[in-house]
Amino acid sequence: MNTPTVLLAAAVCGAYLLGSVPFGLVLTRLAGLGDIRSIGSGNIGATNVLRTGRKDLAALTLILDAGKGGFSALLVWGLSGQHVWGLAAGLAAFLGHLFPIYLRFKGGKGVATGLGTLLGGLWPMGVAACLAWLATALVFRISSLSALVAFGVTTLASLYFYDLKITLWMLALSLLVTLKHRSNIARLVRGEEPRIGASKGASPSDKPRA
């Protein structure tokens, strides 16, 4: 398939714009719950949406945020017939979620979008990351720790199963997720990180990560 490069580049830019859509914020506002950034961690992702008590909205946020990365990777891969373009689009959607143009580049932490990107662009690693997240969450019930383990383990695994380019792509995802979880890591060290489903009250302790 000989899709012009300029169209593929435009598709990658479109993936960034799709990734920038803050579904958690949109859904909670439509539901009359106000600005999700004013409660809990101040994050726009599914874990913080869950703190509103609306499990349905949290689940939908998770699906939509993951879908941004997975859909972008699969669509552009299909259009181009080249895996590298799919990976580029998935990464662009992931970056859009982390640094959304619609929220002055103050976005989420990228866990769901990153997992979706892995599932769409590199599905064996995506499945492995989801399983690692689930296993860690079941044992420790801490979302941030589950995310760090999931991306860390799969990045190390990619060293064995894939070439250097794929490993560097995986490493980029993992490092960005880790950087976005700096405050969570500090709380983990202090033993203060909340468990999944726990309320952190109305005052966000992580407001800069809107």
N, C-alpha and C positions, 0 to 999 in steps of 0.2 A: 504494500500500500504506500503510494507516494504522496502523502499529504504534505503540502508546502510547509516549510519550516516556520514561516511567519505565522501561519495559522496555528501550528502547534505551540509556538511561543505565546500566542494570544490565549490559547486554551490553558496554558500554565498560569498566566495572569488571571484568567477567569477562576481557576482553582483557588488562587489566593483570595479573591473576592468572596468566593463561596465559603472558604475557611474562616473568613472574617465575620460571618454572620453569627452573632451571639445568641444561639437558640435558647440557652437557659434564661437569659435576660428577657428575651422576647416572650417566651412561654409564661413566665411568672408574671410579667406585666399584663399579658392578655387575660390571665386568670385572676387579675385584681389583687395580686400579692405584693405589688410595689416593686421596688428596685432590689433585686437579689443581692446586689453589691453592698447593701446596708445591713445585712445580717450575717451571722456565722463567720466564715473566713473571708467574706467579701468576694469570693470567687464566683465565676459565672457557670461553672460546670455542674455535672449531675450530683456530685457529693454534697455541694452546698444547697442545691435545689431540694435535695432530700431533707434538709434541715427545716424546710417549710412545713413538713408533714405530708406533702403531696408526693406519694410514691409514684403515681402515674406520670406526673410531670418530670420527675427525676429519671424515670425509665425512658420517657420520650426524648429528654435532653441527651441521655446517653446514646440512644440510637441515632439521633440526628447529628450529634457531634462526631460520632464514629463514622457515620455515613459520609460526612464531608470529605474525610481523607480517603476512604475506600472508594467512593464513587468517582472522585477526581482521578485517582490512580488508574482505575479500571477503564474509565471513559477515554482518557488520553492514550493509554496503552492500546486500546482497541482502535482508536483513530489513526494512530501512527504505525501500529504493528511493531513498535520498538519498546522493549521493556524500560529502557533508560528514560524515555519520555513519561511513561507512567510513574516511575519513581520520582521524577522531577515534579510532576503535578501533585502527587501525594505529599511531597515535602512542602510544596507551595501552600497547599491547603492547611497543613500543620502549622506553618509559619503564620498563616492568616489567623488561625485561632489564637496563637500566642501573642501576635502583634496586629490586632485587627484595625484596619483603617477607620472603621465606623466608631471605634471607642478610643480614638487617639492613641492607638497602638498599645493600649493597656488591656491585655486579654487574659485568657485562662492558663491553666498549667499543662494542657495538651495531652492528658492521659488518654481520654476516649478517642480524640482525633488521631493521636499517634498509633493507638491500637488499630483503629480503622484503616489508617494508612498502611500499616504492616499487613493487615488482612487482604487489602486490595492489591498492594504492590509486591508483597513477598509472603504469600499466605502460610507457608510452613512456620516461618518465624512469628507470624501473627497468631496462629493457633497456639504455639508454644508460649508466647507472651501472655495470652489470655488465660491459659492454664496456670501459668506461674502466678499471675495476679490473683486468680481465684483461690489457689492453694494457700497463698500467703494471707489473703483476706480471711479465709475460713479459720486459720490458726490464730492470727493476731488481731483481726478486725480493725486494721488501720489502713486506710486507703492510700496514704502517701507512701508508706513502707511497701505496700503491695506493688505500687507503680514503679518504685525504684528497683525492687527485686526483678520485676517483669522485664523492664528494659535493660537492666544490667546483665541478667542471665542470657537473654537472647542476643545481646551484642557480643558477649563472649562466645556464644555458640556459633555465631556467624563467622568467627575467625577460622573455625574448623570446616564449616559446610560451604562457605562462599568465598569468592575472590576478594581482593583488597578493595575494589570499588564499592561492592555491596557492603562490606564491613565498615567502610568510612561513612556510607549513607546511614547505616544502622547506628554508628557511633554519634553522628550528628543528631539524630533523634534522641538518643539516650542522654547526651550531654545537655541538650536543651531542656529535656524533662527534669534532669537533675538540677540545673540552674534555676528553673522555675520553682523548685521545691526547697530552696535554700532555707527559708524560714521553717519549713516543716522538718527539715533535717535537724535544725537547732532544737526544735521542740522534742523530737525523737530522742536526742541525746539527753535532754533534761527529763525525759519521761512524761512530758506534758501534752503530747499529741493526742487529740480526741479520737475515739473509736467511731467506726462507721455507724451512722444513725444518731449519734449523740448531738445534742444541741449545744452550741457555743454562745448562745445568747444574742442579743441584738447589736452588740458592739463588735465589729469585725477586727480581729487581731491581725489580719493579713490584708488590709485594705489596698496596699499598693498593687496587689495582684488581681485587681478587679475582675 
